[in-house]
């Protein structure tokens, strides 16, 4: 997976609602290999800023793999980047972006899917639904919560998809203006008959908290329960990066509890396994892999997103910072490559 940033031309800007716009990119042929998304992933976008030079933001893809690359952006109160995009971006403009990242994606596209979306959290949800309807065989049930009818993003698209796939897709719209906020009890009742489905949850924090609580009460297996989080990145992932052949990983004094001698690292990425025996304990795994010419995924480098997440198979690491993984993710072996320092003499992991 490439980690370089690219300038992509904007081919269209679609007003989905008064507050949400879809940005369609024109992807040149020579970049199609670098921009092969999985359903539910996101792009990291550089928005021009007079104050800071740029504001880096992660926006989920609403398109399915194979369709024109599209992110959907909803205005947020006092949100500089989202308002700039909705107010200023026009066809013919360009934006600097990183290739697709993220782990909010189905492991089995044929599985039955239970998809919960709140507001603009529908963006990765519709990407997953579009892909599953096109490529998969399972049933798909969508619970989509909004303030009112005017705020429903992709309303016509959901109606079209449901009409085209009546035996596979069920979309339930929940409007706060009519039904009030969904309670954990109501969400629990909605999910109770679908305990064998794979659940995906995305939306505002209160919505996700209530939905995940309902799934936990139903003893929904952790392996089939996924949630996505929105993050405003504090760092700049678009800074100049030295060519791989010249790159040197920064080494710092290892914190207490970290290994004190070079560590053996075995890591699997995109079907290729690489093994090294000289991982310095004071170097984050991402930086070490980059210095070795391994193009490991990343976005923020600050522990604020999940783009660099990998699964630990053997050994242990200590994360310097973690603003995105919950305890259940950690229990499941998920770690952030940009923040991981080794605490054992051997570490094995996979980005799959």
N, C-alpha and C positions, 0 to 999 in steps of 0.2 A: 504494500500500500504506500503510495507516494506521500511525502510530507511537504513537498514544495507547494507554494501558493501560485495561483494563476489568475490572470485577468480574463474574465468571461463576459462576452457581450450579452446584453439584455435584449431579447427578441420581442418580449411582450410584457405588459403589466396589466393584470386583470383585477378589477374591483369586485371582490367576492361579496363584501358587505361595505357599509359606510366606514367601517373601522379596520377591515382586513383586505390586503392585496396579495395576489399571487405574482411572484416574479419568475418569469420563464427565461431560461438561459439558452443561448445558441452555443452548443458545444462543438467545437472544431473536431474534425476526425482524429487529429493527432493527440487529443486529450481524452478520447473515449475510454481508453484502457485505464487511465488514472481515475476517471469518474464513473466507476461501475458501482452504483449504490445497492445496498440491501434495503428492503422495505422497512421503514421506520427510522432510518438513519437521518443525520442532519448535516448541514454545511456550516462551516465557520466563515463568516463574512466580515470584511473590513469596511466599515462605514466611515467616510471622511469626517473629520472633526477639526474645527478651527482651534479648539482648546488643546486637544491631545494628539493631533495628527490623524488618529483613527480610533474608532471604537470597535472592538472585536465582539461579535455576537454570534450565537449559535441559533440557527433557524432550521426547523425540521423540514424534510422533503415531503411534499404532498403528492408527488408523482410516484408512479410505480417504475421499477427498473424497465428500461426499454422505451419509456415515454420521454418527451422533452423534460430536461432537468428543471424542476420547479420547487421553490420554497414558498410558503405562505406566511405572511407577517401581519400580525394584528397590533394596532396601536396600544401602547400601555401608558397610563398616566405618568407624565414627566419622563417618559422613555425617549431619550434622545434618538437612539438608533432607529427604533421602529417608526417614530414620527418622521424622521428624515427620509427613510425609504418610502413611506406612503405619500409624502408631500413632494419629493424631488425626483425620484427615479422614473425614467422614461425609456421606451424602446430606443436602442441605439447607444445608450450609456453602457459603461462597463463597471463591474465590481470585482475586487480581488477576493478570491475564495480559496479555502483549503478543500481537498477532496473529501468525500463522504466519510463520516465517522459515526460511532455509537453502537451500543449493544442492545437497543430496544427493538429487537427484530426476532421473528419466529424462528425457532430451530427447525421446525417441521411445517412446511407450507401446506401440507395436507391435513393438519390437525384441525379440530373444531376450535373456533376462536370466540372468546367472549371479550368484547372490546368496549372499554369505558372511556368516554371523552367528555371533558368539560371545557366549553369555550374554544379558544384556539388550540387546546390540546387535541383537537380533532385532526390536526395536520398529519402527524405520523400515523394516526389511526386509519385515516383514509388511504394512506400509502400502503399500509398492511392489508386493508380490505381489498383494494384494487388488485394487488398482487395475488392474494389468495384466491380471489374469484377467477382470475385469469389463468393461474398456474396450478392451483390446488384443487382439492376435492371435498374439503370439509365444509361444515356448516358455520355460519358467521352470524353472531348476534351483537348488535351495537346499541349501547345505551349512551345517548348524546344529550348532555345537559347544557342549557343556555338561559340567559336572562329572559329573553322574549323571542318572538318569531323573527324579528328583524336582525337579530344577532346570530342566527344560525348560518354558519359557514358551510358552503357546498350543499345547500338545501336541494337544489335541482339535481345535482349529481347523485346525492343519496337516493332521491326518488327514482332517478333513471336506473341506477344499479339495482335497486330493489325490484323494479319492474322487469328488468332483464334476467334476474336470478331469483324468482319467487320461491323456489324450493331450497335455496341455500342461504339467502340473506334476509335478516329481519332487523329493521332499524326502528328503535324506540326513541322518540324525541321527548325530552323532559324540559318543560318551560317553567322557570321560577315564577314568572308573572301569572301563571295559571295554577301550578301545583305546589309552589313554594320550593324551598331547597330540599333536595332528596336527603332523607335521613338514613343513618346506617341500617335501620330496620328495613326500610324500603329497598335499599340496595342489596341487603342480605336476601330478601324475598325474591328479588329479580335473579340473583345468581344461584339460588338454592337448587334449582333443577338442572344446573349445568356444571356440576362439580368435576366432570371429566374434560371440560374445555381448558384451553390455555388462555389465561386472562392477561390483558394488557390495559394499563391505566395511565392516562395522561390528562393533565388539566391543572387548575389552580390548586395550591397546597391544601386548603380545607376539603376540596372535593376528593383529592387523592387520599387524604388521611381517612375520610369517612369510608371510601370505597375499599381501601386496603384493610381497614378494621373489619368491615363486613366479610371480606374474603377470609381473613384470619379466623373469625368466629365460626365460619363454615369449615374450618380446617382445610382450606384450599392449599394443596401442596406448594411449598416454596418454589420448587422447580418449575411450576406452571403458573407462577404469579410474577408479573413484571410491571415495573412502573418507571416512567420517564420524568426527569426533572428539568425545569428551565433554569438557565444560569446566565448571569451577566459576568463576562470574563473580566477579571481585574488586570491580567497581564496582556502582553502583545505577542501573539503567536506568529505574527507576520514579519518579525525582524529578520535581518539577513542571517542566513545559516551558511557556514563554510562548506565548500564541496566535501563530499565524503572522504576523498583520498587525503584531504588536508585537515579533516576535523580531529579535534582532540577533546576528549571528555574532561570536563572540569572535575577536579578531585578536591574534596573538602575533608576536614578532619571528621572521622566517623563518630557519630553520636554514641552515647553509652548504650550498650546492648547490641551494637552492630558488630559483625565479624571483624577480626583484626588482621586477616591475611587474605590474599587473593582467593576468590571464590569461583567454583565451577558453575557455569550457567548453561542450561540446555533449554532452548526456547523454540516453540513451533509457531510459524507464521505463514499463512497462505499455503499450507501443505508442505513447507520446507522446514526441516529441523536444523538448527544451528547450535553448535556446542563450543564453548569457550572456557578456558581455565584460568583467566587472568582478570576477572571482574574485581576491580578495586572496591572495597567496602564503603568508601566515601563517595562513590559515584552513583547517582541514580541510574536505575536500569535503562531508562530511555536514552540517556546521554551515552551510556556505555555501548548500547546497541547501535546508535547512530555512528559512533566512532569506529565501529566494526563494519560499517557499510550496510547494516540491517535497517531497512526503512520501516521501522515500527510505527504504528499509528499514534497520533497525538493531536491535540488542538490547543489547549490553554497553557500547558506546562505548569500549572499552578495548583493542581489538585481540585479544580473547581468544576470539572466536567468528567465524563466517563469515556472520552474518546480513546484514552490509552489503556483502558481496563484489560487485564489479562486474568487467566485462571491459574492459580498456584496448584501444581500437581505434587511437588515434593519440596521439602525445606520450608523456610519461612523468611519473610522480609518485614522490615519496619517502615511504615509510611510516615514521612516527615509531616505531611499535611493531607487531610482528607475532608473535603466539604461536600461530597456527593454520595459516597457509599454508606449504606446503613449496616447495622450489625448483622442482619440476615445476609447481606451481600458478602460481608467478611467471613461469616460462618460457611458460606458457600464457596470460599476460596478465591473470591474476586479481589484483586488488588489494582492499584494505579501505578503504571509503569514509570510515570514521571516523578513519582514521590517515593519509590521503593528502594531501600537499601538492604543488603543481605544481612541476615543474623545467623545463618547457618553456612557450613562449608560448601554445601551443594544446594542449588535451587533449580527446579524444573518447572516450566510453565508453558501455557499455550494461549494464543490469541484467538483460537477457534471458538 
